[in-house]
Amino acid sequence: MTAPAFKTAPIIETQRTILRAHGLDDFDTYAEMWSEPAVCRFIGGRARTREESWQRFLRHAGLWSLIGYGYWAVEDKATGRFIGEAGFQDMKREIQPSLEGLPEIGWVLASAAHGKGIASEIVGEMTAWADNVLGAQRTVCIIDPENVASLNVARKTAYNEVLRTTYHEKPTILLERPKAGGLNSV
């Protein structure tokens, strides 16, 4: 796959959100989101400290500048408030099978935005963007088997279970979505 020429996140609008680059003004709300037990339950299993949130926050600019894709900040159109983040990454995870070189989609919303269909809306727009811009024949994601809400979002947006594996010694489901019009492969 040839990386696109993006050095920062392009702006994508959905019906209710704006996907844009993270900005320093987002950090306090970002750190607050990552301290919510409901947010972290299936992503690492524990709330993040402010320092851990800062380290995670900094990687967003790096993903875009180094590999040409990354995570967007999710802004609520009606309020202008940061409500989450979503995007693609290549984290060089120590997982089998290897995901290196594959755009791995992910999303997280503050608990106040849960259960409103926003994740499906965002993931739908991001997969369309990936199909049109990234050039990857497929994208992948990993989801905790107990995270029913995220599994439902993944299935609604054409991600299908490939296999069950472990990541950090915990059960994990690997899902894959072929590019629209593409072929499935593992």
HELIX and SHEET records of a PDB file:
HELIX    1   1 LEU A   24  ASP A   26  5                                   3    
HELIX    2   2 PHE A   27  TRP A   34  1                                   8    
HELIX    3   3 PRO A   37  CYS A   40  1                                   4    
HELIX    4   4 ARG A   50  ILE A   67  1                                  18    
HELIX    5   5 SER A  111  ALA A  113  5                                   3    
HELIX    6   6 ILE A  118  TRP A  129  1                                  12    
HELIX    7   7 ALA A  130  LEU A  134  3                                   5    
HELIX    8   8 VAL A  148  LYS A  156  1                                   9    
SHEET    1   A 5 ILE A  12  GLU A  13  0                                        
SHEET    2   A 5 THR A  17  ARG A  20 -1                                        
SHEET    3   A 5 TYR A  71  ASP A  76 -1                                        
SHEET    4   A 5 PHE A  82  GLN A  89 -1                                        
SHEET    5   A 5 GLU A 104  LEU A 109 -1                                        
SHEET    1   B 3 ARG A 138  ILE A 143  0                                        
SHEET    2   B 3 LYS A 170  PRO A 178 -1                                        
SHEET    3   B 3 ASN A 160  TYR A 167 -1                                        
END                                                                             
